[in-house]
Amino acid sequence: MAINPDYLGREYPAPEAYEVTRGKIREFAESINDLNPVYLDTASAKALGYADVIAPPTFPVILGMAGSALALADPDLGVDFSRVVHGDQGFRYTRPLQAGDVLSTVTRITDIKSLGGNELITMETVAHAADGEHVVTAGMMLVVRGS
């Protein structure tokens, strides 16, 4: 089944805000084995001018999980998840994520195309702080392998 091109531009807001905590940052940093003190120690982060610990640059993959899960679970979109491989990931920051951020996110399907017998779906998740400030846009491209 082909990915439904009518879904291009469809948006999936996360059902609730995401609170970035020191614990979540620590767990993520440990999971990727990046123990930079700016991710783990408030004093180290403050010495570099931050209000609190900051998150590793790839942390926003977590922010897109709620919206992309909603999209991929929609049977009318037509993604056979058993054939999905991760194709690409990228981030555009306004500022680093830091402990204490409370973020609202919206994931949008930005591209759907066929290439070499495969289908590609690209999604972007835009995260804003509670005051409306843009913090980061996380892009993800998935490849749905052909038969």
DSSP file (Angstrom, degrees, kcal/mol; ACC not computed):
  #  RESIDUE AA STRUCTURE BP1 BP2  ACC     N-H-->O    O-->H-N    N-H-->O    O-->H-N    TCO  KAPPA ALPHA  PHI   PSI    X-CA   Y-CA   Z-CA
    1    1 A M              0   0    0      0, 0.0    79,-0.2     0, 0.0     2,-0.1   0.000 360.0 360.0 360.0 132.3    0.0    0.0    0.0
    2    2 A A        -     0   0    0      1,-0.1     2,-0.2    77,-0.1    77,-0.0  -0.429 360.0 -96.3 -79.0 152.6    1.4    3.4   -1.0
    3    3 A I        -     0   0    0     -2,-0.1    75,-0.2     1,-0.1    -1,-0.1  -0.521  45.8-110.8 -66.8 134.0    1.7    6.3    1.5
    4    4 A N    >   -     0   0    0     73,-3.1     3,-1.7    -2,-0.2     4,-0.1  -0.556  23.2-158.2 -72.3 112.3   -1.3    8.5    1.0
    5    5 A P  G >  S+     0   0    0      0, 0.0     3,-1.6     0, 0.0    -1,-0.2   0.679  85.2  76.3 -68.3 -15.6   -0.1   11.8   -0.5
    6    6 A D  G 3  S+     0   0    0      1,-0.3    -2,-0.1    71,-0.1    71,-0.1   0.651  83.6  68.2 -67.0 -12.4   -3.2   13.6    0.8
    7    7 A Y  G X   +     0   0    0     -3,-1.7     3,-2.5    70,-0.1   102,-0.3   0.547  68.4 121.8 -84.6  -7.3   -1.5   13.5    4.2
    8    8 A L  T <  S+     0   0    0     -3,-1.6   102,-0.2     1,-0.3     3,-0.1  -0.373  82.4  15.3 -56.8 126.0    1.2   16.0    3.0
    9    9 A G  T 3  S+     0   0    0    100,-2.6    -1,-0.3     1,-0.3   101,-0.1   0.283  89.9 144.0  91.0  -9.8    1.0   19.0    5.4
   10   10 A R    <   -     0   0    0     -3,-2.5    99,-2.2    98,-0.1     2,-0.3  -0.367  38.6-144.4 -65.7 141.9   -1.1   17.2    8.0
   11   11 A E  E     -A  108   0A   0     97,-0.2    97,-0.2    -3,-0.1    -1,-0.1  -0.844  15.2-166.4-114.3 147.0   -0.2   18.2   11.6
   12   12 A Y  E     -A  107   0A   0     95,-3.1    95,-2.0    -2,-0.3     2,-0.1  -0.854  12.3-157.2-131.9  94.3   -0.2   16.2   14.8
   13   13 A P  E     -A  106   0A   0      0, 0.0    93,-0.2     0, 0.0    91,-0.0  -0.475  29.5-107.8 -69.8 142.3    0.1   18.2   18.0
   14   14 A A        -     0   0    0     91,-2.4    91,-0.1    -2,-0.1     4,-0.0  -0.461  26.1-124.8 -65.2 142.6    1.4   16.4   21.0
   15   15 A P  S    S+     0   0    0      0, 0.0     2,-0.3     0, 0.0    -1,-0.1   0.715  87.6  12.8 -67.3 -19.3   -1.4   15.7   23.4
   16   16 A E  S    S-     0   0    0     87,-0.1    89,-0.2    89,-0.0    87,-0.0  -0.983  89.1 -87.6-151.3 161.5    0.5   17.4   26.3
   17   17 A A        -     0   0    0     -2,-0.3     2,-0.5    87,-0.1    87,-0.2  -0.297  39.0-128.4 -66.2 154.3    3.5   19.7   26.9
   18   18 A Y  E     -B  103   0A   0     85,-3.0    85,-3.1    -4,-0.0     2,-0.6  -0.933  15.0-150.9-108.9 122.9    6.9   18.1   27.4
   19   19 A E  E     -B  102   0A   0     -2,-0.5     2,-0.6    83,-0.2    83,-0.2  -0.840   7.9-145.2 -96.3 120.9    8.8   19.1   30.5
   20   20 A V        -     0   0    0     81,-3.0    80,-3.2    -2,-0.6     2,-0.3  -0.751  27.7-178.0 -83.8 118.3   12.6   18.9   30.1
   21   21 A T     >  -     0   0    0     -2,-0.6     4,-2.3    78,-0.2     5,-0.2  -0.765  41.5-114.6-116.4 162.2   14.0   17.8   33.4
   22   22 A R  H  > S+     0   0    0     -2,-0.3     4,-2.9     1,-0.2     5,-0.2   0.904 117.8  53.8 -57.8 -40.9   17.5   17.3   34.7
   23   23 A G  H  > S+     0   0    0      2,-0.2     4,-2.7     1,-0.2    -1,-0.2   0.904 108.5  47.0 -63.3 -42.2   16.7   13.6   35.1
   24   24 A K  H  > S+     0   0    0      2,-0.2     4,-2.3     1,-0.2    -1,-0.2   0.900 113.4  49.1 -66.8 -39.5   15.6   13.2   31.5
   25   25 A I  H  X S+     0   0    0     -4,-2.3     4,-2.9     2,-0.2     5,-0.2   0.939 112.3  48.4 -63.7 -45.6   18.7   15.0   30.3
   26   26 A R  H  X S+     0   0    0     -4,-2.9     4,-2.8     1,-0.2     5,-0.2   0.936 111.8  49.1 -59.4 -47.9   20.9   12.8   32.4
   27   27 A E  H  X S+     0   0    0     -4,-2.7     4,-2.2     1,-0.2    -1,-0.2   0.909 113.5  46.7 -59.5 -42.6   19.2    9.6   31.3
   28   28 A F  H  X S+     0   0    0     -4,-2.3     4,-1.6     2,-0.2    -2,-0.2   0.942 112.4  49.2 -66.0 -46.6   19.5   10.6   27.6
   29   29 A A  H  <>S+     0   0    0     -4,-2.9     5,-2.8     1,-0.2     4,-0.3   0.906 113.5  47.1 -59.6 -42.1   23.2   11.7   28.0
   30   30 A E  H ><5S+     0   0    0     -4,-2.8     3,-1.0    -5,-0.2    -1,-0.2   0.881 107.6  56.6 -66.5 -36.9   24.0    8.4   29.7
   31   31 A S  H 3<5S+     0   0    0     -4,-2.2    -1,-0.2     1,-0.3    -2,-0.2   0.810 113.6  39.5 -67.3 -28.1   22.1    6.4   27.0
   32   32 A I  T 3<5S-     0   0    0     -4,-1.6    -1,-0.3    -3,-0.2    -2,-0.2   0.347 112.8-120.9 -99.9   6.2   24.3    7.9   24.3
   33   33 A N  T < 5 +     0   0    0     -3,-1.0     2,-0.6    -4,-0.3    -3,-0.2   0.875  68.4 135.7  57.1  43.0   27.4    7.7   26.5
   34   34 A D      < +     0   0    0     -5,-2.8    -1,-0.2    -6,-0.2    -2,-0.1  -0.878  25.4 175.1-119.9  96.1   28.0   11.4   26.4
   35   35 A L        +     0   0    0     -2,-0.6     5,-0.1    -5,-0.1    -5,-0.1  -0.115  13.9 159.6 -98.0  35.8   28.9   12.5   29.9
   36   36 A N    >>  -     0   0    0      1,-0.2     3,-2.2    -7,-0.1     4,-0.6  -0.394  45.8-129.8 -55.9 128.1   29.7   16.1   29.1
   37   37 A P  H >> S+     0   0    0      0, 0.0     4,-3.2     0, 0.0     3,-0.8   0.771 104.4  68.6 -56.9 -27.3   29.4   18.0   32.5
   38   38 A V  H 34 S+     0   0    0      1,-0.3    16,-2.0     2,-0.2    -2,-0.1   0.733 103.7  45.4 -65.4 -19.8   27.2   20.7   30.9
   39   39 A Y  H <4 S+     0   0    0     -3,-2.2    -1,-0.3    14,-0.2   -10,-0.1   0.631 126.0  28.8 -90.2 -17.4   24.5   17.9   30.5
   40   40 A L  H << S+     0   0    0     -3,-0.8     2,-0.5    -4,-0.6    -2,-0.2   0.653 110.9  57.2-119.9 -22.7   25.0   16.6   34.1
   41   41 A D     X  -     0   0    0     -4,-3.2     4,-2.1    -5,-0.2    -1,-0.2  -0.958  55.7-156.2-128.3 118.5   26.2   19.3   36.4
   42   42 A T  H  > S+     0   0    0     -2,-0.5     4,-2.9     1,-0.2     5,-0.2   0.888  97.1  54.1 -59.3 -41.7   24.3   22.6   37.0
   43   43 A A  H  > S+     0   0    0      1,-0.2     4,-2.1     2,-0.2    -1,-0.2   0.900 108.5  49.4 -61.7 -40.6   27.5   24.4   38.1
   44   44 A S  H  > S+     0   0    0     -7,-0.2     4,-0.7     2,-0.2    -1,-0.2   0.908 112.8  47.4 -63.9 -41.3   29.3   23.4   34.9
   45   45 A A  H ><>S+     0   0    0     -4,-2.1     5,-2.2    -8,-0.3     3,-0.9   0.920 111.6  49.8 -65.6 -44.0   26.3   24.6   32.8
   46   46 A K  H ><5S+     0   0    0     -4,-2.9     3,-1.8     1,-0.3    -1,-0.2   0.857 102.7  61.4 -63.9 -34.7   26.1   27.9   34.8
   47   47 A A  H 3<5S+     0   0    0     -4,-2.1    -1,-0.3     1,-0.3    -2,-0.2   0.760 105.4  48.9 -62.5 -23.7   29.9   28.5   34.3
   48   48 A L  T <<5S-     0   0    0     -3,-0.9    -1,-0.3    -4,-0.7    -2,-0.2   0.327 129.7 -96.0 -98.2   6.5   29.2   28.5   30.5
   49   49 A G  T < 5S+     0   0    0     -3,-1.8    -3,-0.2     1,-0.3     2,-0.2   0.510  81.3 130.1  97.9   4.9   26.3   31.0   30.9
   50   50 A Y      < -     0   0    0     -5,-2.2    -1,-0.3    -6,-0.1    -2,-0.1  -0.609  59.3-134.2 -90.9 154.3   23.3   28.6   31.0
   51   51 A A  S    S-     0   0    0     -2,-0.2     2,-0.3     1,-0.1    -5,-0.1   0.760  85.5 -14.8 -75.0 -26.0   20.6   28.8   33.7
   52   52 A D  S    S-     0   0    0     -7,-0.1    -1,-0.1   -14,-0.0   -11,-0.1  -0.884 101.7 -44.4-159.4-176.8   20.7   25.1   34.2
   53   53 A V        -     0   0    0     -2,-0.3    46,-2.5    45,-0.1     2,-0.3  -0.279  57.2-140.4 -60.0 149.1   22.0   21.9   32.5
   54   54 A I  B     -F   98   0B   0    -16,-2.0    44,-0.3    44,-0.2    -1,-0.1  -0.732  14.7-110.6-109.2 162.6   21.4   21.7   28.8
   55   55 A A        -     0   0    0     42,-2.3    42,-0.2    -2,-0.3   -30,-0.1  -0.620  36.8 -96.8 -91.2 149.1   20.4   18.7   26.7
   56   56 A P    >   -     0   0    0      0, 0.0     3,-2.1     0, 0.0    -1,-0.1  -0.262  43.0-105.6 -56.7 152.8   22.6   16.9   24.2
   57   57 A P  T 3  S+     0   0    0      0, 0.0    -2,-0.1     0, 0.0    40,-0.0   0.756 118.8  51.3 -57.4 -27.5   22.0   18.1   20.6
   58   58 A T  T >  S+     0   0    0      1,-0.2     3,-1.9     2,-0.1     4,-0.2   0.447  78.5 101.9 -91.4   1.4   20.1   15.0   19.6
   59   59 A F  G X   +     0   0    0     -3,-2.1     3,-2.3     1,-0.3     4,-0.4   0.822  63.8  75.0 -52.9 -36.1   17.7   15.1   22.6
   60   60 A P  G 3> S+     0   0    0      0, 0.0     4,-1.1     0, 0.0     3,-0.3   0.590  70.7  84.4 -62.0  -6.3   14.9   16.5   20.4
   61   61 A V  G <4 S+     0   0    0     -3,-1.9     3,-0.4     1,-0.2     4,-0.4   0.878  88.7  56.2 -57.2 -32.3   14.3   13.1   18.8
   62   62 A I  T X4 S+     0   0    0     -3,-2.3     3,-1.2    -4,-0.2     4,-0.5   0.865  98.4  60.1 -64.8 -36.4   12.2   12.5   22.0
   63   63 A L  T 34 S+     0   0    0     -4,-0.4     4,-0.5    -3,-0.3     3,-0.3   0.805 103.8  49.9 -65.4 -29.6   10.1   15.6   21.2
   64   64 A G  T 3X S+     0   0    0     -4,-1.1     4,-2.5    -3,-0.4     5,-0.3   0.534  87.3  87.1 -85.5  -6.2    8.9   14.2   17.9
   65   65 A M  H <> S+     0   0    0     -3,-1.2     4,-2.1    -4,-0.4     5,-0.2   0.900  86.4  49.1 -64.6 -41.7    7.9   10.8   19.2
   66   66 A A  H  > S+     0   0    0     -4,-0.5     4,-1.8    -3,-0.3    -1,-0.2   0.958 116.8  40.3 -64.1 -50.5    4.3   11.7   20.2
   67   67 A G  H  > S+     0   0    0     -4,-0.5     4,-2.1     1,-0.2    -2,-0.2   0.905 116.4  48.2 -67.1 -42.5    3.4   13.4   16.9
   68   68 A S  H  X S+     0   0    0     -4,-2.5     4,-3.0     1,-0.2     5,-0.2   0.867 109.2  54.7 -68.1 -33.5    5.1   10.8   14.7
   69   69 A A  H  X S+     0   0    0     -4,-2.1     4,-1.6    -5,-0.3    -1,-0.2   0.902 107.8  50.0 -64.2 -39.5    3.5    8.0   16.6
   70   70 A L  H  X S+     0   0    0     -4,-1.8     4,-0.5    -5,-0.2    -2,-0.2   0.927 114.2  45.1 -62.8 -44.1    0.1    9.5   16.0
   71   71 A A  H >< S+     0   0    0     -4,-2.1     3,-1.4     1,-0.2     6,-0.2   0.956 114.1  46.7 -64.6 -50.8    0.8    9.9   12.2
   72   72 A L  H 3< S+     0   0    0     -4,-3.0    -1,-0.2     1,-0.3     7,-0.2   0.751 107.3  58.1 -68.3 -23.4    2.3    6.4   11.8
   73   73 A A  H 3< S+     0   0    0     -4,-1.6    -1,-0.3    -5,-0.2    -2,-0.2   0.612  80.5 101.7 -79.8 -11.5   -0.5    4.8   13.7
   74   74 A D    XX  -     0   0    0     -3,-1.4     3,-1.6    -4,-0.5     4,-0.8  -0.634  62.1-157.4 -76.5 111.3   -3.1    6.2   11.3
   75   75 A P  T 34 S+     0   0    0      0, 0.0     3,-0.3     0, 0.0    -1,-0.2   0.777  89.6  62.4 -62.8 -24.7   -4.0    3.3    8.9
   76   76 A D  T 34 S+     0   0    0      1,-0.2   -72,-0.2     2,-0.1   -69,-0.1   0.679  91.1  65.8 -76.0 -15.7   -5.2    5.7    6.2
   77   77 A L  T <4 S-     0   0    0     -3,-1.6   -73,-3.1    -6,-0.2    -1,-0.2   0.876 100.0-140.2 -69.3 -36.5   -1.7    7.2    6.0
   78   78 A G     <  +     0   0    0     -4,-0.8     2,-0.6    -3,-0.3    -2,-0.1   0.770  43.2 152.3  87.6  27.2   -0.6    3.8    4.6
   79   79 A V        -     0   0    0     -5,-0.4     2,-1.1    -7,-0.2    -1,-0.2  -0.822  36.3-150.1 -92.7 120.8    2.8    3.3    6.3
   80   80 A D    >   -     0   0    0     -2,-0.6     3,-2.4   -79,-0.2     4,-0.1  -0.773  10.5-164.5 -86.9  98.4    3.7   -0.3    6.8
   81   81 A F  G >  S+     0   0    0     -2,-1.1     3,-1.4     1,-0.3    -1,-0.2   0.731  82.0  68.8 -62.8 -22.5    5.8    0.0    9.9
   82   82 A S  G 3  S+     0   0    0      1,-0.2    -1,-0.3    -3,-0.1    -2,-0.0   0.657 103.7  45.7 -68.7 -12.8    7.3   -3.4    9.5
   83   83 A R  G <  S+     0   0    0     -3,-2.4    62,-2.8     2,-0.0     2,-0.3   0.261  89.7 117.1-110.1   9.0    9.1   -2.1    6.4
   84   84 A V  E <   +C  144   0A   0     -3,-1.4     2,-0.3    60,-0.2    60,-0.2  -0.620  34.4 175.5 -88.4 135.3   10.4    1.2    7.9
   85   85 A V  E     -C  143   0A   0     58,-2.5    58,-3.0    -2,-0.3     2,-0.4  -0.974  38.8-105.4-128.9 149.9   14.0    2.1    8.4
   86   86 A H  E     +C  142   0A   0     -2,-0.3    56,-0.2    56,-0.2     3,-0.1  -0.592  38.2 176.2 -75.4 127.7   15.3    5.4    9.7
   87   87 A G  E     -     0   0A   0     54,-2.7     2,-0.3    -2,-0.4    55,-0.2   0.812  54.6 -10.9-103.2 -37.3   16.7    7.5    6.8
   88   88 A D  E     -C  141   0A   0     53,-1.7    53,-2.2     2,-0.0    -1,-0.3  -0.992  47.2-166.4-163.5 156.1   17.8   10.9    8.2
   89   89 A Q  E     +C  140   0A   0     -2,-0.3     2,-0.3    51,-0.2    51,-0.2  -0.987  14.7 166.5-148.4 142.0   17.6   13.2   11.2
   90   90 A G  E     -C  139   0A   0     49,-2.2    49,-2.9    -2,-0.3     2,-0.4  -0.989  16.9-150.9-155.4 160.7   18.4   16.9   11.6
   91   91 A F  E     -C  138   0A   0     -2,-0.3     2,-0.5    47,-0.2    47,-0.2  -0.994   5.0-165.5-138.2 139.5   17.9   19.7   14.0
   92   92 A R  E     -C  137   0A   0     45,-2.4    45,-2.1    -2,-0.4     2,-0.3  -0.967  23.0-162.9-124.7 112.8   17.7   23.5   13.7
   93   93 A Y  E     -C  136   0A   0     -2,-0.5    43,-0.2    43,-0.2    42,-0.1  -0.705  31.7-176.4 -99.9 143.7   18.1   25.3   17.0
   94   94 A T  S    S-     0   0    0     41,-3.1    -1,-0.2     1,-0.5    42,-0.1   0.696  88.1 -19.1 -92.8 -38.0   17.2   28.8   18.2
   95   95 A R  S    S-     0   0    0     40,-1.3    -1,-0.5     0, 0.0     2,-0.0  -0.962  85.6 -80.1-157.8 163.5   18.8   28.0   21.5
   96   96 A P        -     0   0    0      0, 0.0     2,-0.3     0, 0.0    40,-0.0  -0.331  46.0-110.5 -66.6 151.7   19.8   24.8   23.5
   97   97 A L        -     0   0    0    -42,-0.2   -42,-2.3   -41,-0.1     2,-0.3  -0.607  43.0-172.6 -74.1 142.3   17.1   22.9   25.4
   98   98 A Q  B >   -F   54   0B   0    -44,-0.3     3,-2.2    -2,-0.3   -44,-0.2  -0.968  33.2 -82.0-139.6 157.5   17.6   23.2   29.1
   99   99 A A  T 3  S+     0   0    0    -46,-2.5   -78,-0.2    -2,-0.3     3,-0.1  -0.287 115.6  36.3 -54.6 135.7   16.2   21.8   32.3
  100  100 A G  T 3  S+     0   0    0    -80,-3.2    -1,-0.3     1,-0.4   -79,-0.1   0.148  81.6 133.2 102.4 -17.6   13.0   23.6   33.2
  101  101 A D    <   -     0   0    0     -3,-2.2   -81,-3.0   -81,-0.2     2,-0.5  -0.434  40.1-161.2 -64.0 137.7   11.8   24.1   29.6
  102  102 A V  E     -B   19   0A   0    -83,-0.2    28,-0.6    -2,-0.1     2,-0.4  -0.980  19.5-165.9-119.7 115.0    8.2   23.2   29.1
  103  103 A L  E     -BD  18 129A   0    -85,-3.1   -85,-3.0    -2,-0.5     2,-0.4  -0.833  20.9-156.4-114.7 135.9    7.7   22.6   25.4
  104  104 A S  E     - D   0 128A   0     24,-2.6    24,-2.5    -2,-0.4     2,-0.4  -0.881  24.4-165.5-100.4 142.5    4.6   22.4   23.1
  105  105 A T  E     - D   0 127A   0     -2,-0.4   -91,-2.4    22,-0.2     2,-0.4  -0.959  18.8-169.8-133.5 148.1    5.2   20.5   19.9
  106  106 A V  E     -AD  13 126A   0     20,-1.6    20,-2.4    -2,-0.4     2,-0.5  -0.995  12.5-154.3-133.3 128.3    3.5   20.0   16.6
  107  107 A T  E     -AD  12 125A   0    -95,-2.0   -95,-3.1    -2,-0.4     2,-0.4  -0.885  14.9-172.1-103.4 132.8    4.7   17.3   14.1
  108  108 A R  E     -AD  11 124A   0     16,-2.9    16,-2.5    -2,-0.5     2,-0.7  -0.973  27.7-123.6-127.6 138.8    3.9   18.0   10.4
  109  109 A I  E     + D   0 123A   0    -99,-2.2  -100,-2.6    -2,-0.4    14,-0.3  -0.725  34.2 173.7 -77.9 117.4    4.4   15.7    7.4
  110  110 A T  E     +     0   0A   0     12,-2.4     2,-0.3    -2,-0.7    13,-0.2   0.592  57.5  16.2-106.4 -14.2    6.5   17.8    5.1
  111  111 A D  E     - D   0 122A   0     11,-1.4    11,-2.8     2,-0.0     2,-0.4  -0.959  48.1-179.6-161.0 141.7    7.3   15.5    2.2
  112  112 A I  E     + D   0 121A   0     -2,-0.3     2,-0.3     9,-0.2     9,-0.2  -0.974  26.7 146.6-138.9 124.4    6.1   12.2    0.8
  113  113 A K  E     - D   0 120A   0      7,-2.3     7,-3.6    -2,-0.4     2,-0.4  -0.991  41.4-121.8-155.2 162.8    7.8   10.7   -2.3
  114  114 A S  E     + D   0 119A   0     -2,-0.3     2,-0.3     5,-0.2     5,-0.2  -0.861  30.9 171.4-105.1 142.1    8.8    7.5   -4.1
  115  115 A L  E >   - D   0 118A   0      3,-2.9     3,-1.8    -2,-0.4    -2,-0.0  -0.892  63.8 -16.8-155.0 118.9   12.4    6.9   -4.9
  116  116 A G  T 3  S-     0   0    0     -2,-0.3    30,-0.2     1,-0.3     3,-0.1   0.834 127.1 -48.6  58.4  37.3   14.0    3.7   -6.2
  117  117 A G  T 3  S+     0   0    0      1,-0.3    -1,-0.3    28,-0.1     2,-0.3   0.455 123.1  98.1  83.0  -0.1   11.1    1.5   -5.4
  118  118 A N  E <   -D  115   0A   0     -3,-1.8    -3,-2.9    27,-0.1     2,-0.4  -0.739  67.1-131.2-112.9 164.0   10.9    2.8   -1.8
  119  119 A E  E     -DE 114 144A   0     25,-2.3    25,-3.6    -2,-0.3     2,-0.4  -0.940  16.7-156.8-115.6 142.8    8.7    5.5   -0.3
  120  120 A L  E     -DE 113 143A   0     -7,-3.6    -7,-2.3    -2,-0.4     2,-0.4  -0.960   7.2-172.2-120.9 134.3   10.1    8.3    1.8
  121  121 A I  E     -DE 112 142A   0     21,-2.4    21,-2.9    -2,-0.4     2,-0.4  -0.994   6.5-163.1-126.5 128.8    8.1   10.3    4.4
  122  122 A T  E     -DE 111 141A   0    -11,-2.8   -12,-2.4    -2,-0.4   -11,-1.4  -0.922   7.7-176.8-114.2 134.7    9.6   13.3    6.1
  123  123 A M  E     -DE 109 140A   0     17,-3.0    17,-2.8    -2,-0.4     2,-0.4  -0.970   9.9-157.9-129.4 145.7    8.2   14.9    9.3
  124  124 A E  E     -DE 108 139A   0    -16,-2.5   -16,-2.9    -2,-0.4     2,-0.5  -0.980   3.5-157.6-121.9 137.0    9.2   18.0   11.2
  125  125 A T  E     -DE 107 138A   0     13,-3.0    13,-2.9    -2,-0.4     2,-0.5  -0.967   8.2-160.1-113.5 121.9    8.5   18.6   14.8
  126  126 A V  E     -DE 106 137A   0    -20,-2.4   -20,-1.6    -2,-0.5     2,-0.5  -0.884   6.7-160.6-103.9 128.2    8.5   22.2   15.9
  127  127 A A  E     -DE 105 136A   0      9,-2.9     8,-2.8    -2,-0.5     9,-1.2  -0.928   7.6-174.4-114.8 130.1    9.0   22.9   19.6
  128  128 A H  E     -DE 104 134A   0    -24,-2.5   -24,-2.6    -2,-0.5     6,-0.2  -0.944  23.0-122.9-120.5 143.3    8.1   26.1   21.4
  129  129 A A  E >   -D  103   0A   0      4,-2.9     3,-2.4    -2,-0.4   -26,-0.2  -0.249  41.6 -93.1 -72.7 169.6    8.7   27.2   25.0
  130  130 A A  T 3  S+     0   0    0    -28,-0.6    -1,-0.1     1,-0.3   -27,-0.1   0.784 127.6  55.9 -58.1 -28.9    5.8   28.1   27.2
  131  131 A D  T 3  S-     0   0    0      2,-0.1    -1,-0.3     1,-0.0    -2,-0.0   0.399 123.7-103.5 -85.3   4.5    6.3   31.8   26.3
  132  132 A G  S <  S+     0   0    0     -3,-2.4     2,-0.2     1,-0.3    -2,-0.1   0.338  71.8 147.2  93.3  -6.3    6.0   31.0   22.6
  133  133 A E        -     0   0    0     -5,-0.1    -4,-2.9     1,-0.1    -1,-0.3  -0.433  52.3-120.6 -65.7 130.9    9.7   31.2   21.8
  134  134 A H  E     + E   0 128A   0     -6,-0.2    -6,-0.2    -2,-0.2     3,-0.1  -0.560  37.5 171.0 -67.5 133.4   10.8   28.8   19.1
  135  135 A V  E     -     0   0A   0     -8,-2.8   -41,-3.1     1,-0.4   -40,-1.3   0.764  55.3 -14.2-111.2 -50.0   13.5   26.5   20.5
  136  136 A V  E     -CE  93 127A   0     -9,-1.2    -9,-2.9   -43,-0.2     2,-0.5  -0.996  42.4-148.9-156.8 149.2   14.1   23.7   18.0
  137  137 A T  E     -CE  92 126A   0    -45,-2.1   -45,-2.4    -2,-0.3     2,-0.5  -0.995  20.3-162.2-118.7 123.7   12.8   22.1   14.8
  138  138 A A  E     -CE  91 125A   0    -13,-2.9   -13,-3.0    -2,-0.5     2,-0.4  -0.926   4.0-161.7-109.8 123.4   13.6   18.4   14.5
  139  139 A G  E     -CE  90 124A   0    -49,-2.9   -49,-2.2    -2,-0.5     2,-0.4  -0.833   8.6-178.4-106.1 144.0   13.4   16.8   11.1
  140  140 A M  E     -CE  89 123A   0    -17,-2.8   -17,-3.0    -2,-0.4     2,-0.5  -0.998  10.1-163.2-142.0 134.6   13.1   13.1   10.5
  141  141 A M  E     -CE  88 122A   0    -53,-2.2   -54,-2.7    -2,-0.4   -53,-1.7  -0.979   8.6-165.3-119.6 130.4   12.9   11.1    7.2
  142  142 A L  E     -CE  86 121A   0    -21,-2.9   -21,-2.4    -2,-0.5     2,-0.5  -0.899  10.0-145.3-113.0 142.5   11.7    7.5    7.2
  143  143 A V  E     -CE  85 120A   0    -58,-3.0   -58,-2.5    -2,-0.4     2,-0.8  -0.928   3.3-157.2-106.4 126.6   12.2    5.0    4.3
  144  144 A V  E     -CE  84 119A   0    -25,-3.6   -25,-2.3    -2,-0.5   -60,-0.2  -0.909  26.6-132.0-102.6 107.3    9.4    2.5    3.7
  145  145 A R        -     0   0    0    -62,-2.8   -27,-0.1    -2,-0.8   -65,-0.1  -0.280  17.7-121.5 -63.9 139.9   11.2   -0.3    1.9
  146  146 A G              0   0    0    -30,-0.2   -28,-0.1     1,-0.1    -1,-0.1  -0.228 360.0 360.0 -72.9 168.7    9.5   -1.6   -1.3
  147  147 A S              0   0    0    -30,-0.1    -1,-0.1    -2,-0.0   -29,-0.1   0.485 360.0 360.0 -70.8 360.0    8.5   -5.2   -1.7
